[in-house]
Amino acid sequence: MIKNEQLIQEYLSKIGIPATTPLLIPFDPGYDPNTLSGHLEQSNHLMKCFKISMATWMVCDIGSLEKKMHILKKYPIPIIAGGGPFEIANAKGVVEDYFHLCKSIGFDIIEVSNGFTDNAIDSKYIFSLAKDYDVRIQYEIGRKYEGTLDTGTLDKQINTGKSWLDQGAQYIVIEALESAHNVGIFDTDGNLISKVVDQILKAFNNNFENLVFEAPTKSSQFQLIDYLGEKVILSNIRLEEILRVHIYRLGLHSKSFR
């Protein structure tokens, strides 16, 4: 097995393929534990973090949830709680209870967003809770159901994101829903809006380290890699698509071969 691994790496090196870097953040919208386990075994080395999406973890069988968290904890991959449940907790006034729950379940990062609710978010309070419960924060830019990011008002959202980053957020995430159509940086046809992307990159000094782009569809994944290059961090990738996205990034896909 070791010999085969070495042979593969030597071959990839000969054809100019760089060493693998974990730049994908897959998400779990409700996979069963066995499916999760198989894909983690196969692709864990490509995962920067792992996101459990929406509130699915709150309503599935508790035994299955605990089994999935146990499987994830076998790997050095931070586990993210998606932003939807935070928004609901914030709207209901139970944010500390939510942080307590996330810590108890085993999450490492809590996504904070204001994508479908309008309640104010007290960043100082959030970071004080993050310290108390020993979790990290990522902040999401973009509304879920109000169309694409507008270049005229984007600076305000960017400045808010930069403020969260300055206070200690690990990542700034760009919203794309599950469709990547008429949301965030994608227009009504699902095409990347380059001027919006350029405005975001300029504001963050073209530093990809703390920027995460949601890319839930094949088209969005390929467009972002084509436009931003191999160093872009992509999130909301389905487990069965991880390897395909990675070979596209490396130029081992028919549509990305150069």
PyMOL commands that set and color helices and strands:
alter all, ss='L'
color gray80, all
select helices_A, chain A and resi 2-14+33-46+56-59+62-72+83-92+95-105+123-133+154-167+194-203+218-228+239-250
alter helices_A, ss='H'
color red, helices_A
select strands_A, chain A and resi 24-28+50-52+79-81+109-112+136-141+171-174+211-214+233-237
alter strands_A, ss='S'
color yellow, strands_A
deselect
rebuild
show_as cartoon
